[in-house]
Amino acid sequence: MIGVIALDPFAGKAYASQVRQVLGSAALVRDYSIMDGSVGYMDRCDLYMISTDALDAMKQKGHHLPDGAQSMEIQVTYRKEAIIRLREIPKGTEVLFVNLTETMAREAVTQLEQLGVTHLKFILYAPGCPLGEIPRIAVTPDEERYVPEGVKQIVNLGQRTCSADTMIEAAMRLGVPELLEEEAFRNYQESVCANTYYFDQMFNRSRRLESQFDILMDVLDQGVVAVDEKGKIYAINPMARDITHVLGDTALDQQGSQVFPYIPFDQCLKEKKETEPKVVRVAGSLVSVYVRPVLRKDQCVGAFAILQKFNEMERRQNELRGQLMKKGQGHRAKYCFDDVIGQSEPICYTKEILKKMARTESPVLLIGETGTGKELFAHSVHNASRRCGQPFVAVNCGAMPENLLESELFGYEEGAFTGAKKGGRPGLFEFAHQGTLFLDEVEGMSPALQVKLLRVLQEREIMRVGGSRIIHVDVRIVAATNEQLEEKVADGSFRQDLYYRLNTLPVWIPPLRERGEDIFLILEHFRREMGGAFVLSPEIRRLFREYLWHGNVRELRNVAEYLNFTGRHVITERELPPAFLGWKRRGREVPAGEGRSPGFRPALTEENGTGARKLVLELLFEARQDGRPIGREGILKGGAERGQHLTQPQVRAILKSLEQEGCAEIRRGRGGTVITEKGIQTLRAGTEHAGRPEE
């Protein structure tokens, strides 16, 4: 991190912008000012770049840099275009030179004269200075706000810019001298007037660079062999000697292709591009080898061969993945089976069987309604497995468009698509290496992605989007679905071979309505978590046992929050959410205890099916009128608010039917479902048929 310190905040921002222009992404640059007081709240930086006027002000005001901090003075100059503009002013013209302080104005004019601007008569001016006759022209380095009234012409030279020498020194101090050969620095250097840069400084820095090169070669944990433009070896580091069993002294000044016939030096020098990595056997070990050219203005002046033992490369990749996991958030399992609240027979059986499955390496498929806690169980399975110390990565397959989900799962290479991050990005499979990947709503995966997932399960290999390199991954899959995948397989929307792969260890997560007294244990947990003090009356406890809880634990949490905000100590029927009252008035949808099996799905009879269909159309129409998207969860919530409880399968079946009839358009991801003109006409026809006038 670089801290740029200036007296004036405008100057500080300008200098910081110039440093970013040259150093790019190599450093984070922040600006501070004496005048606005931000210098008193500086972050710890690797290098402080301080303007001359700021140095003096810091001494006067008692500001100090952190102990041991590395600092340098900013040398400023003018851009060449500013000098050209001044030379256009006729010789002998009196001009008012305006700056923040008289000292800064004097220093700026002195520098202009050193750069050859000697044909003008400068009159120095700063705020507060006495001024006689006002000249017709004022010249200022971006300080127009201080130009006195009465000046007819203002020549704004722009903020003085950091000299090329300053940029060179900053790059050297930060240990990134290679940036000085980039196009950004060359363009910057050509745009500014050059100050003298002492030869002895360059010579000393050159010697230091040579010393740093030797140190770098010694400490690298990869083998490096360097050749010049003629292919002769001029450097070989200790690791390369250890890998190849070749003595460095005997290899120097020899042709690289002769000493190391398995390293494609000649190919790299001829084609001027990096060779593809390959694995060769060297001295009895498998070694990864590739060669990278050294280019200077499109001329190849040499090449570096990078060698690494294959098993060492795998070890380093695993370490790096582990570091990425520690830096990231959401890649660790948070829950275990002890966090699953409940003592009912169904939930105890589910926990018992999942604990046994956790000890295997086979895929686990969690089947259950929405809100039953499938992700909680996925966390628990991971933490009960031998992979518990490794990453746990979760992704919702139904919440992302196909192309986004593919790049998230498999990663991408640089340039794979518009907006791809420079250098590419590893995917979630790589992040989850040696750990667990949780695929929620796996039924939402497109057929193309299903094929790629099947290959990962079979071959344990992936390839990034836009890439050609095979990456080995060791990942255990835990998938979840709130649908009967057999039906998806039957209608052809889910691959049968993938289904049998995922369905190795299927487990049904019981809905809340089948868990008896667990309802009150979970409600009590939520009450304590929210700091509530309510209790349920006997009538309400009986009602809660009979209620169907279509939203399961998620719906119960919402109810707990609602009851907490009523402010009542004893909850009676009057304090219940509107959904309960509507459900009770309709006489309970399904009698308690009926239809409660893992395969149960409430049937769409002709009577309630027509009403549910009309309700869905109404909710879609209202969403369109409001200009907002609406998905299955929004439809379930809207139905509950109107006292009509629908289930996920019901809503999915209705939406699919409406889409087939052209009454609705189902969009992927968070686009929700949109009613069409035909759907609006169908809704209106149904309303008129029911004898209700159209509003």
C-alpha positions in Angstrom: 0.0 0.0 0.0 1.2 3.5 -0.9 0.3 6.6 1.0 0.5 9.9 -0.9 0.7 12.9 1.4 0.3 16.5 0.1 -0.5 19.9 1.7 -3.6 20.5 -0.4 -6.2 17.7 -0.9 -6.6 18.5 -4.6 -2.8 18.0 -5.1 -2.9 14.8 -3.1 -5.6 13.3 -5.2 -3.8 14.3 -8.4 -0.5 12.8 -7.3 -2.3 9.6 -6.2 -4.0 9.3 -9.6 -0.7 9.6 -11.4 0.9 6.9 -9.2 -2.1 4.6 -10.0 -1.7 5.3 -13.7 1.9 4.0 -13.6 1.8 1.2 -11.0 -1.6 -0.1 -11.9 -2.8 -3.0 -9.8 0.6 -3.6 -8.2 -0.2 -1.3 -5.3 -3.2 0.2 -3.4 -2.8 4.0 -3.4 -4.4 6.3 -0.9 -4.1 10.0 -0.6 -3.9 12.2 2.5 -3.8 16.0 3.1 -2.4 18.3 5.8 -5.2 20.9 5.1 -8.2 18.6 5.5 -6.6 16.8 8.5 -6.8 13.3 6.9 -3.0 13.0 7.5 -3.9 12.4 11.2 -5.8 9.2 10.3 -3.4 7.4 8.0 -3.2 3.7 7.4 0.0 1.8 7.8 1.6 1.8 4.3 4.6 0.1 2.7 5.7 3.4 1.3 4.8 7.1 2.0 5.3 9.5 -0.9 5.3 13.1 0.5 5.3 16.4 -1.4 7.9 19.0 -0.4 5.4 21.5 1.0 3.8 18.7 3.0 7.1 17.7 4.6 7.6 21.2 6.0 4.0 21.4 7.2 4.2 18.0 8.9 7.3 19.1 10.9 5.5 22.3 12.0 2.3 20.5 13.1 4.0 17.6 14.7 2.8 14.9 12.4 5.0 11.8 12.3 5.2 8.6 10.2 5.0 5.2 11.9 8.3 3.9 13.2 10.4 2.2 10.6 8.2 3.5 7.8 9.7 3.8 4.3 9.3 7.3 2.8 10.4 9.4 -0.1 9.9 12.9 -1.4 7.8 13.6 -4.4 9.7 15.5 -7.1 7.2 17.3 -9.4 7.5 18.6 -12.9 5.3 19.8 -15.7 3.7 18.0 -18.6 5.2 18.8 -22.0 1.9 20.2 -23.2 2.0 22.8 -20.4 5.4 24.1 -21.6 4.2 24.3 -25.2 1.3 26.5 -24.1 3.6 28.9 -22.2 5.9 29.2 -25.2 2.9 30.4 -27.3 2.7 33.5 -25.1 4.6 36.4 -26.6 8.1 37.2 -25.3 8.3 39.8 -22.5 4.6 39.4 -21.5 3.9 40.0 -17.8 2.0 37.1 -16.3 0.7 36.5 -12.8 1.8 33.2 -11.5 -0.8 32.0 -8.9 -0.3 29.2 -6.4 -1.4 28.2 -2.9 1.5 29.8 -1.2 4.2 32.3 -2.3 6.9 29.7 -1.5 5.2 27.2 -3.8 4.8 29.8 -6.5 8.5 30.7 -6.3 9.6 27.1 -6.5 7.3 26.4 -9.4 8.5 29.4 -11.4 12.1 28.4 -10.7 11.4 25.0 -12.2 9.8 26.5 -15.3 12.9 28.6 -15.9 15.1 25.5 -15.5 12.9 23.9 -18.2 13.6 26.7 -20.6 10.6 29.1 -20.0 12.7 32.3 -19.6 10.9 34.6 -22.1 8.1 35.7 -19.6 8.1 38.1 -16.7 6.5 36.3 -13.8 4.8 38.1 -11.0 4.3 35.8 -8.0 0.9 35.7 -6.2 -0.8 33.7 -3.5 -3.9 34.3 -1.5 -3.3 37.3 0.8 -0.4 38.8 -1.1 -0.6 42.5 -2.0 -1.2 43.2 -5.6 -0.8 46.4 -7.6 -1.8 46.5 -11.3 -3.4 43.3 -12.3 -1.8 41.7 -15.4 -4.0 40.6 -18.3 -2.8 36.9 -18.1 -2.6 34.6 -15.1 -0.8 31.3 -15.1 -1.6 28.7 -12.5 -0.9 24.9 -11.9 -4.6 24.1 -11.4 -5.2 26.7 -8.7 -7.8 28.8 -10.6 -9.8 29.3 -7.4 -7.1 31.6 -6.1 -6.8 33.8 -9.3 -7.9 37.4 -8.3 -10.8 39.1 -10.0 -9.9 41.3 -13.0 -7.7 38.8 -14.8 -8.9 38.5 -18.4 -7.1 35.3 -19.5 -6.2 32.3 -17.3 -3.7 29.7 -18.6 -4.2 26.6 -16.4 -1.1 24.4 -16.7 -2.8 21.6 -14.8 -1.6 20.2 -11.5 2.1 19.7 -11.5 2.8 16.0 -11.9 5.2 13.5 -10.3 8.4 13.3 -12.2 9.5 10.1 -14.0 12.4 9.9 -11.4 9.8 9.8 -8.6 8.0 6.9 -10.3 11.2 5.1 -10.8 12.2 5.5 -7.2 8.8 4.3 -6.0 8.9 1.2 -8.2 12.4 0.4 -7.0 11.5 0.8 -3.3 8.5 -1.4 -3.7 10.5 -4.1 -5.5 8.5 -3.9 -8.8 11.1 -2.5 -11.3 9.6 -4.6 -14.1 6.7 -2.0 -14.2 9.2 0.5 -15.6 9.3 -1.5 -18.8 5.5 -1.5 -19.2 3.7 0.7 -21.7 2.0 2.7 -18.9 5.3 4.0 -17.6 6.7 4.7 -21.1 3.6 6.7 -22.0 3.9 8.6 -18.7 7.6 9.3 -19.1 7.0 10.7 -22.6 4.2 13.0 -21.4 6.3 14.8 -18.7 9.4 17.0 -18.8 12.5 15.1 -17.7 14.4 16.1 -14.6 18.0 14.9 -14.1 18.3 11.4 -12.7 21.8 10.8 -11.4 23.9 8.1 -13.0 25.4 6.9 -9.7 21.9 6.2 -8.4 21.0 4.2 -11.5 24.4 2.3 -11.2 23.9 1.5 -7.5 20.3 0.4 -8.1 21.5 -1.8 -11.0 24.0 -3.5 -8.7 21.3 -4.0 -6.1 19.0 -5.5 -8.8 21.7 -8.0 -9.8 22.2 -8.9 -6.1 18.4 -9.3 -5.7 18.3 -11.6 -8.8 20.9 -13.9 -7.3 19.0 -14.0 -4.0 15.7 -14.7 -5.8 17.2 -17.6 -7.7 18.5 -19.1 -4.5 15.3 -19.0 -2.5 12.8 -20.1 -5.3 11.2 -23.4 -4.6 10.9 -24.0 -8.3 13.8 -25.0 -10.6 14.8 -22.2 -13.0 17.2 -22.4 -16.0 17.8 -19.2 -17.9 19.2 -18.9 -21.4 20.2 -15.9 -23.5 18.9 -15.0 -27.0 21.4 -17.6 -28.5 20.1 -20.4 -26.2 23.2 -20.4 -24.0 22.7 -21.1 -20.3 23.7 -18.1 -18.0 21.9 -19.1 -14.8 20.7 -22.2 -13.1 19.4 -22.1 -9.5 20.0 -24.7 -6.8 16.5 -26.2 -7.1 17.0 -26.9 -10.8 20.3 -28.6 -10.0 18.6 -30.8 -7.5 15.8 -31.8 -9.9 18.0 -32.4 -12.9 21.2 -33.7 -11.1 23.2 -31.4 -13.4 26.1 -29.4 -11.8 25.5 -25.7 -12.4 29.2 -24.8 -13.1 29.4 -27.4 -15.9 26.1 -26.2 -17.5 26.9 -22.5 -17.7 27.7 -21.1 -21.2 26.5 -24.4 -22.7 23.6 -24.7 -25.2 20.5 -25.3 -23.2 18.9 -27.6 -25.7 22.0 -29.9 -25.5 22.3 -30.0 -21.7 18.5 -30.3 -21.2 17.2 -32.0 -24.4 13.7 -32.3 -22.7 13.3 -28.6 -22.2 12.0 -26.9 -25.5 14.3 -23.8 -25.4 14.7 -23.6 -29.2 10.9 -23.7 -29.7 10.3 -20.9 -27.2 13.0 -18.6 -28.7 11.7 -19.2 -32.2 8.0 -18.8 -31.5 8.5 -16.0 -28.9 5.7 -17.4 -26.7 5.3 -19.6 -23.7 5.3 -23.3 -24.3 2.5 -25.6 -23.0 3.3 -27.3 -19.7 4.3 -30.9 -20.0 5.3 -33.7 -17.7 8.6 -35.5 -18.3 10.6 -38.0 -16.4 13.9 -36.5 -15.1 16.3 -38.5 -13.0 13.6 -41.0 -12.0 11.0 -38.3 -11.1 8.0 -36.8 -12.9 8.7 -33.1 -13.5 6.4 -30.4 -14.9 8.3 -28.2 -17.4 7.4 -25.1 -19.4 9.5 -22.3 -20.9 8.7 -18.6 -20.9 10.3 -16.1 -23.3 11.9 -12.7 -22.2 10.7 -10.0 -24.7 12.1 -6.5 -25.2 10.2 -4.5 -27.8 9.0 -7.7 -29.6 12.6 -9.0 -29.6 13.3 -12.3 -27.8 16.4 -11.7 -25.6 16.2 -15.0 -23.7 14.0 -17.5 -22.0 13.4 -19.1 -18.5 12.5 -22.7 -18.0 10.4 -23.5 -14.9 10.8 -27.0 -13.5 8.8 -28.5 -10.6 8.4 -32.0 -9.3 4.9 -33.2 -10.0 4.1 -34.2 -6.4 5.5 -30.9 -5.1 3.3 -29.0 -7.5 0.2 -30.9 -6.2 1.2 -30.1 -2.7 1.6 -26.4 -3.4 -1.8 -26.2 -5.2 -3.4 -27.8 -2.1 -1.7 -25.3 0.2 -2.9 -22.3 -2.0 -6.4 -23.7 -2.1 -6.3 -23.9 1.7 -5.2 -20.3 1.9 -8.0 -19.2 -0.4 -10.5 -20.9 1.9 -9.2 -19.1 5.0 -9.5 -15.7 3.2 -12.9 -16.4 1.8 -16.1 -16.4 3.8 -18.9 -19.0 3.6 -16.5 -21.8 2.8 -16.6 -23.4 6.2 -19.4 -25.6 7.6 -21.1 -23.8 10.5 -23.4 -26.5 11.9 -23.3 -30.0 13.2 -26.0 -32.6 14.1 -26.2 -31.2 17.6 -27.6 -28.0 16.1 -30.6 -29.9 14.7 -33.4 -29.3 17.2 -35.9 -32.1 17.8 -36.6 -35.3 19.6 -39.3 -36.8 17.4 -38.9 -40.2 15.9 -38.7 -39.0 12.3 -36.0 -36.4 12.9 -34.0 -38.8 15.2 -34.0 -41.4 12.5 -32.9 -38.9 9.9 -30.0 -37.8 12.0 -29.0 -41.4 12.8 -28.9 -42.5 9.2 -27.1 -39.3 8.0 -24.4 -39.8 10.6 -23.7 -43.2 9.1 -23.7 -41.8 5.6 -21.4 -39.0 6.5 -18.6 -41.5 7.2 -18.7 -42.7 3.5 -17.4 -40.9 0.4 -20.6 -41.5 -1.7 -22.8 -38.6 -2.8 -25.8 -37.8 -0.5 -29.1 -36.6 -1.9 -31.3 -34.7 0.6 -35.0 -34.7 -0.4 -37.5 -32.5 1.3 -39.9 -29.6 1.1 -38.7 -26.0 1.2 -37.7 -24.8 4.7 -37.1 -28.2 6.2 -33.4 -27.5 6.8 -31.7 -29.3 4.0 -28.6 -27.0 4.1 -28.4 -27.4 7.9 -28.1 -31.2 7.3 -25.6 -30.7 4.5 -23.3 -28.7 6.9 -23.8 -31.5 9.5 -22.9 -34.3 7.1 -19.7 -32.4 6.2 -18.7 -31.9 9.8 -19.3 -35.5 10.6 -17.1 -36.7 7.7 -13.4 -37.2 7.4 -13.4 -34.0 5.3 -14.5 -31.9 8.3 -11.2 -29.9 8.3 -11.5 -29.0 4.6 -13.7 -26.5 2.7 -17.5 -26.6 2.6 -18.9 -24.7 -0.4 -22.6 -24.2 -1.1 -24.3 -23.0 -4.2 -28.0 -22.7 -5.2 -28.3 -24.1 -8.7 -31.8 -22.8 -9.2 -30.9 -19.2 -8.4 -28.4 -18.5 -11.2 -28.6 -18.4 -15.0 -26.9 -21.3 -16.8 -23.8 -19.3 -18.0 -23.2 -17.7 -14.6 -23.6 -21.0 -12.7 -21.1 -22.7 -15.1 -18.4 -20.1 -14.5 -19.1 -20.2 -10.7 -18.8 -24.0 -10.6 -15.9 -24.5 -13.0 -14.1 -21.2 -13.0 -12.9 -19.4 -16.1 -9.7 -18.3 -17.8 -8.8 -14.7 -18.7 -10.6 -13.5 -21.7 -13.2 -16.4 -21.6 -16.0 -13.9 -21.9 -16.7 -10.2 -21.7 -16.0 -9.0 -18.2 -13.9 -12.0 -17.3 -11.5 -11.0 -14.5 -7.8 -10.5 -15.5 -5.9 -13.7 -14.8 -9.1 -15.8 -14.6 -10.8 -17.2 -11.5 -10.9 -20.6 -9.9 -14.4 -22.2 -9.6 -16.2 -23.6 -6.6 -15.0 -27.1 -7.5 -11.4 -25.9 -7.0 -12.3 -24.1 -3.8 -14.0 -27.2 -2.5 -10.9 -29.5 -3.3 -10.7 -32.2 -0.6 -13.9 -30.9 0.9 -17.6 -30.9 0.2 -19.7 -29.1 -2.4 -23.4 -28.6 -1.6 -25.6 -28.3 -4.6 -28.9 -26.9 -3.5 -32.0 -27.1 -5.8 -29.9 -29.4 -8.1 -33.0 -30.0 -10.2 -32.6 -26.4 -11.5 -29.4 -27.3 -13.3 -29.6 -27.2 -17.1 -29.0 -30.3 -19.3 -25.6 -29.1 -20.4 -24.4 -28.5 -16.9 -25.8 -31.9 -15.9 -23.4 -33.5 -18.4 -20.5 -31.6 -17.0 -21.4 -32.5 -13.4 -21.7 -36.2 -14.4 -18.1 -36.0 -15.8 -16.8 -34.5 -12.6 -18.4 -37.3 -10.6 -17.0 -40.0 -12.9 -13.5 -38.6 -13.7 -12.9 -36.2 -10.8 -11.6 -33.7 -13.4 -12.8 -30.2 -14.4 -11.8 -27.7 -17.1 -12.3 -24.0 -16.6 -14.6 -22.1 -19.0 -12.4 -20.9 -21.9 -9.5 -23.1 -20.8 -7.8 -26.2 -22.1 -6.1 -27.5 -19.0 -7.4 -30.5 -17.1 -7.6 -29.8 -13.3 -7.9 -32.7 -10.9 -10.3 -32.2 -8.0 -11.3 -34.4 -5.0 -14.8 -33.2 -4.0 -17.6 -35.0 -2.3 -21.1 -34.0 -3.5 -24.1 -33.4 -1.3 -27.1 -32.4 -3.3 -30.6 -31.3 -2.3 -34.0 -31.1 -4.0 -37.5 -30.2 -3.0 -38.9 -32.2 -5.9 -39.3 -35.8 -6.8 -36.4 -36.3 -9.1 -38.0 -39.5 -10.5 -40.6 -37.3 -12.1 -37.9 -35.0 -13.6 -36.2 -38.1 -15.0 -39.5 -39.4 -16.4 -40.3 -36.2 -18.3 -36.7 -35.9 -19.6 -35.6 -32.7 -17.8 -33.1 -34.5 -15.6 -30.5 -37.0 -16.8 -31.1 -40.5 -15.7 -27.4 -41.4 -15.4 -26.8 -38.3 -13.2 -29.8 -39.2 -11.1 -28.5 -42.6 -10.3 -25.1 -41.1 -9.4 -26.6 -38.6 -7.0 -29.2 -41.0 -5.7 -26.6 -43.3 -4.1 -27.6 -42.3 -0.6 -31.0 -40.6 -0.6 -32.5 -39.3 2.6 -36.0 -37.8 3.2 -36.0 -34.8 5.5 -39.3 -34.9 7.3 -41.6 -31.8 7.1 -42.4 -29.9 10.3 -46.0 -31.2 10.4 -44.7 -34.8 10.9 -42.4 -33.9 13.8 -45.0 -33.6 16.6 -43.7 -31.8 19.7 -40.6 -30.6 17.8 -42.7 -27.6 16.7 -42.6 -26.3 20.2 -39.0 -27.1 20.9 -38.0 -25.1 17.8 -40.4 -22.3 18.6 -38.9 -22.0 22.1 -35.4 -21.8 20.5 -36.5 -19.0 18.2 -38.2 -17.2 21.1 -35.0 -17.2 23.3 -32.9 -16.2 20.3 -35.2 -13.2 19.7 -35.4 -12.3 23.4 -39.2 -12.8 23.5 -41.3 -13.7 26.5 -44.5 -15.1 25.0 -46.2 -18.4 25.8 -48.9 -20.3 23.8 -52.4 -20.9 25.1 -53.6 -24.6 25.0 -55.9 -23.7 22.1 -53.0 -22.3 20.1 -50.8 -25.3 20.9 -53.5 -27.6 19.5 -53.9 -25.4 16.4 -50.1 -25.5 15.8 -50.1 -29.3 15.9 -52.9 -29.3 13.2 -51.5 -26.6 11.0 -49.8 -27.9 7.8 -46.7 -25.7 8.0 -46.1 -25.5 4.2 -43.0 -23.3 4.8 -41.8 -25.7 7.5 -39.1 -24.4 9.9 -38.6 -21.2 7.9 -42.3 -20.4 8.3 -42.2 -21.2 12.0 -39.4 -18.7 12.5 -41.5 -16.0 10.8 -44.4 -16.9 13.0 -42.1 -16.7 16.1 -40.9 -13.2 15.1 -44.5 -12.1 14.5 -45.6 -13.4 17.9 -42.6 -11.7 19.5 -43.7 -8.3 18.2 -47.3 -8.6 19.3 -46.1 -7.7 22.8 -48.6 -10.2 24.4 -47.4 -12.6 27.0 -50.1 -15.3 26.4 -50.8 -15.9 22.7 -54.4 -16.4 21.8 -56.2 -16.7 18.5 -56.4 -13.0 18.1 -52.6 -12.6 18.1 -52.0 -15.2 15.3 -50.9 -14.1 11.8 -53.6 -13.6 9.2 -52.6 -16.9 7.4 -53.7 -18.9 10.4 -57.1 -17.3 10.5 -57.8 -17.8 6.8 -56.7 -21.5 7.1 -59.0 -22.0 10.1 -62.0 -20.4 8.3 -61.5 -22.7 5.4 -61.7 -25.7 7.7 -58.1 -27.0 7.5 -56.9 -28.0 4.1 -55.9 -31.6 5.1 -57.0 -33.2 8.4 -54.2 -33.7 10.9 -52.3 -36.9 10.4 -53.5 -37.6 6.8 -51.3 -37.7 3.7 -48.0 -37.4 5.7 -45.6 -39.6 3.9 -42.3 -38.9 2.1 -44.1 -39.2 -1.3 -47.1 -37.1 -0.3 -48.1 -34.3 -2.6 -51.5 -32.6 -2.2 -53.6 -33.4 -5.2 -55.0 -30.7 -7.5 -58.7 -31.5 -7.6 -60.9 -29.8 -10.1 -62.4 -27.6 -7.4 -59.2 -26.5 -5.5 -57.1 -26.7 -8.7 -59.2 -24.0 -10.5 -59.1 -21.7 -7.5 -55.3 -22.1 -7.1 -54.8 -21.5 -10.8 -56.8 -18.3 -10.7 -54.9 -17.2 -7.6 -51.6 -17.7 -9.3 -52.8 -15.7 -12.3 -53.9 -12.9 -10.0 -50.6 -12.7 -8.2 -48.7 -12.7 -11.5 -50.9 -9.9 -12.8 -50.4 -7.8 -9.7 -46.6 -8.3 -9.9 -46.7 -7.1 -13.5 -48.7 -4.0 -12.5 -46.2 -3.2 -9.8 -43.2 -3.8 -12.2 -41.6 -6.4 -10.0 -40.5 -10.0 -10.5 -42.3 -12.8 -8.7 -41.1 -16.4 -8.2 -42.4 -19.5 -6.5 -41.6 -18.3 -3.0 -43.5 -15.0 -3.7 -46.5 -16.9 -5.0 -46.5 -19.2 -1.9 -46.3 -16.1 0.4 -49.0 -14.3 -1.5 -51.3 -17.3 -1.3 -50.7 -17.6 2.5 -51.5 -13.9 3.0 -54.9 -14.5 1.3 -55.6 -17.6 3.4 -55.0 -20.1 0.6 -51.9 -22.3 1.3 -50.3 -23.8 -1.8 -47.3 -26.2 -1.9 -44.2 -26.0 -4.0 -45.2 -28.8 -6.3 -48.7 -27.3 -6.8 -47.2 -23.9 -7.8 -44.6 -25.6 -10.0 -47.3 -27.6 -11.8 -49.6 -24.6 -12.3 -46.7 -22.4 -13.7 -45.7 -25.2 -16.0 -49.3 -25.6 -17.3 -49.6 -21.8 -17.7 -46.4 -21.7 -19.7 -47.5 -24.5 -22.0 -50.7 -22.7 -22.7 -48.9 -19.4 -23.4 -50.3 -17.7 -20.4 -47.0 -17.1 -18.6 -43.3 -17.0 -19.3 -41.0 -18.7 -16.8 -37.5 -17.0 -16.6 -34.4 -18.5 -15.1 -32.6 -17.3 -12.0 -34.2 -14.4 -10.2 -36.3 -13.2 -13.2 -39.3 -15.0 -11.8 -42.4 -15.7 -13.8 -44.2 -13.0 -16.0 -47.8 -13.2 -17.1 -48.4 -12.8 -20.8 -51.2 -10.9 -22.7 -53.0 -14.3 -23.2 -52.7 -14.9 -19.4 -54.3 -11.5 -18.7 -57.1 -12.3 -21.1 -57.6 -15.7 -19.4 -57.8 -14.1 -16.0 -60.3 -11.5 -17.1 -62.5 -14.1 -18.8 -62.5 -16.1 -15.6 -63.4 -13.1 -13.5 -66.3 -12.1 -15.8 -67.5 -15.7 -15.8 -67.6 -15.5 -12.0 -69.8 -12.5 -12.2 -67.3 -10.0 -10.7 -67.0 -6.7 -12.7 -63.5 -5.9 -13.9 -61.8 -3.1 -12.0 
